[in-house]
Amino acid sequence: MIQKARPALLQPQDVGDRMETLMLHPVIKAFLCGSISGTCSTLLFQPLDLLKTRLQTLQPSAHGSRRVGMLALLLQVVRTESLLGLWKGMSPSGRYGYESIYAALRSIYRSEGHRGLFSGLTATLLRDAPFSGIYLMFYNQTKTIVPHDQLDAALVPVVHFSCGIFAGILASLVTQPADVIKTHMQLSPMKFRWIGQAVTVIFKDYGLRGFFQGGVPRALRRTLMAAMAWTVYEEMMARMGLKS
């Protein structure tokens, strides 16, 4: 009688080798590099996002004809809310006082339903889709112009960072109006139910300049954030033996 061969049991060492092989898969390496670089840049430049949102939602009658600048607003936040106030994750306008992300989700769902969780989605897509395309286009084009073979290895991160800054400035400038519209729609979902209403009210209250409010901190944040994220990503990929 012929007996069927039993599959060999995996030894602990074999399991460890397989897990090591899985963890070293190029896709996982790329995912880890992107996650780490994105997290570091987001945490570092979060204060610029807070300043951007507050500048976008300043009421025109609140300060008369005097225009509030980014530096003045920065000092005001630090003076009234401490340095850690620059990293607040709640709504920067002071209109809401959520204790946590869960409390915010629960409150929005109870008062606005599931549609409230997607307020400003169209404006967000009109902002992020062009930004990513414009940024990557200029980033890759400027990076190919530089002769990497003739550069010292220590200068490569500087070149990548510079290319990211150039691409980020252009992409931020083009998509700034969509970001302003998105902010107003998310903070006043009952007032702005569609993009046309937001555009009309913003132009009426602030003029054409209103579509570029908060442009400086946003451009700084998106530019530096993207440049740093790509620089860290490229370096981590190179150290892991992968070509991005």
N, C-alpha and C positions, 0 to 999 in steps of 0.2 A: 504494500500500500504506500502510495507516494504522499508524503506530507508536504503541505504548502509552507513555504518559508515565511516565518514571522518577520514583520518589519522590525528592524533593529531599534531598540530603545535609545532615545537621545540622552546622552550623558549631560550632566550639568555644564561641563566645559563646552560641549557642542551647542547647547542652548545659549551660552554666553557668547560664543563666536557668531551665532546667527543674529543675536540682538545687536552685537557690535557692527556687523555688516549692515543691518537695517539702519542703525543710527548714522552710519557713514554714507548713506545713500545720497547722491547729489541733490535730489529734490528736497530731502530733509535738511541738508546743509544750507541750501538756498533759502528755505523757509525760516530757519533759525537766524541766518544773517539778516534777512529782511525784517524779522520781528524785533530783533535786538536793536538794529539801527533805527527803526521807526519809533520804538519806545523811548530810546535815549533822546532823540531829537524832539519828540513831542513833549516830554517832561521839561526839557531845558527851555523851550520857547513858548510854553503855555502862557506866561504873562502877556506876551504880545497878542495872543488871541483874546484875552480878557479885555485889554485896552481897545482892541479893534471893535469888539462888540459894543462896548460902552460908548465909544465915539459914534458908532452908527446909530445909536438909539437916543442920543441927546436931543431933547426937545428944543426947537429954535427959540422959544420964548423964555426958556429957563435961564439963559445967561445974556439976554438982550442981544446987542450987536457984537458983544465980545466973543471971539472964537476961542474955544478951549482946545489947546494943543495936546499932543501926546505926552509931553514931558510934564505939563501941569496936571494932567489926569493921573499920571504915574505917581507923582508926589502926593496927590490927594488920596489915592488908594492906600499907599503906604502909611500916611498919617492917620487915616480914619479906620483902616482895617488891618494894619500891621503888614509886615513884609509877606507873610504867608497868605494874605488876602489876594495876592497876585496869582495864586494857584487855585483859586476857588473854582469848583466845577459847577456851581449853581448858576442860575441865570444872572448875567452880569448887570442887568438893568435895575436890579433891586425890586422888580415888580413881583417876583416870586421868592419864597423862602424855603425851598425844599431842604429837608434834613439829609436826604440821601438820594441815590439814583432810584432805588425802589420806591421811595415816597413820591418822587417826581412822576414815575411811570404810573403809579396808582392814582395820583391826583389828576393827571392828564386824561387817563382812561375814564375815570368817573365823570369828569366834567365835559369832555369832548368826544369820548368814544374812541374806537380804534382809529378813526380818521385823524384824530388829533396827534397820534404818534407819528404820522407821516406828513405833518404840516410842512410846507416848503420843499417837498420832495422834488417837484419839477424844477424849481429854481436851483436846488442843490445839484441836480443832474446837469443843468445848463452851466453850472459853475465848474464842477469837478471833471466832467468828460472833456470839455475843451482844455482845461488846465493840464490834465495828464497828457493829452495829445500834443499840445503846444510845448509843454516842458520837455517831454521825451524827444520830440523832434529837434529842438534847438540844442538839447544836451548832447544827443548823439552826434549831431552835425558838428558842433564845436569841438567835441572830443576827437573826432576823426581828423580834424584839421591839424591838431597838434601832433608833431612827429614823436611818438612815444619811444621809438627806438633810439633817439638821440638824447632823451632826457635821462637825468640821473634818477635812480629809483626813489630817492627821498623826495623828489619834486613831483612825482606822479600824484600823490594825494592832494597837493596844492593845485595842480592842474584840474583834477576832477572837481574840487571844491569851487574853483573859479568858473568852470563850465556850468556848474549847478546854479551859481549865483546869477549868471547872465540869463540862463533859461528861465529861472524863477521870476525875475523881474518882469520879463516880457509876458509870461503866462499870468502873473498876478494882475498886471495892468489890464489885460483883455477881459478877465473874468471878474473884476471887482464889482461891476454893477449887479451881476447875478448874486454875489455874496451879500450885498446890501439888501436886495429884495428878499433873499432867503431869511435873513435875520429878522426883518420886519414881519414876515409871514409866520415865523415860528413864535415870535413874542406876542403877536396879536392875531391869532388864527380866526377869531370871530369877526374881526374887522377886515382882514384880507383873505378872502376865500379863493381868489385866483390871482395870477401874476398881474393881469391888467389893472386890477384895483390897487395893488401895491405900487406899481409904476406911477399911476396917476397921483396918488396921495404923496408919494415921496417927491415927485417933481413939483407938486403944488406947495408943499411945506418947506422944501429945502432947495428947490431949483435943480439945475443940472449937476451942480457940485454935490448934491446929496447922494448921487449914485457912486461917488468916490470917497465918501466919508469912511474913515478908518483904513484908507488905502495904504498909508505909510506903515503902520504896525502889521497889517496883513501881509504886505509885500516883504517886510523884513522877516516875519515869521515863516511864511511859505518858502521864501527864498533860502534863508539860512537853514530851515528845517529840512528842505529837500536836498540842499547841497551837503549838509552834514550826514543825512541818512544815506545818500548815495556814496559819499566818501567812505563811511564806516562799512557799508555793504561791500564796496569794491575791495577794501582792505581785508575784510574777513573772508571773502570768497578767495582772494589770492592766497591768504595764509592756509586755507583749507585745501588748496590745490585745485580750485575750480576756476574756470574762466567765465566771467560774467558776460 
